[in-house]
Amino acid sequence: QVRLVESGGGLVQAGGSLRLSCAASGSFFSINAMSWFRQAPGKQRELVASITKSGTPNYANSVEGRFTISRDNAKNAVYLQMQNLNAEDTAVYYCNCNADHVGVLRVYWGQGTQVTVSS
């Protein structure tokens, strides 16, 4: 089992910045891809950014150029630096990872952290 714990959410004014963190703990062989999703009220959960184990990032069009995903494999952690935030970024942000349990791959989710951008 893998436990993902997110931190760093909060209230910020439009144009401001926040940095989300997520650390994985538990029993696993390795952590493969790590991602951030978000879900706004009344909307479906959507992928914000993902990063491979080797560090290759991928971004949703809506955040390209404003958000930066990074990871620290030694800490089994992933980060999301968010800049130039706007009201449309308001959502609960979820950390996601794909864990390898010696050949058995499983997907895990964090509990979510609220990001609210005031205009």
Summary of the structure (lengths in Angstrom):
residues: 119
radius of gyration: 13.9
end to end distance: 39.8
largest distance: 46.9
contacts: 356
relative contact order: 0.33
helix: 3%
strand: 60%
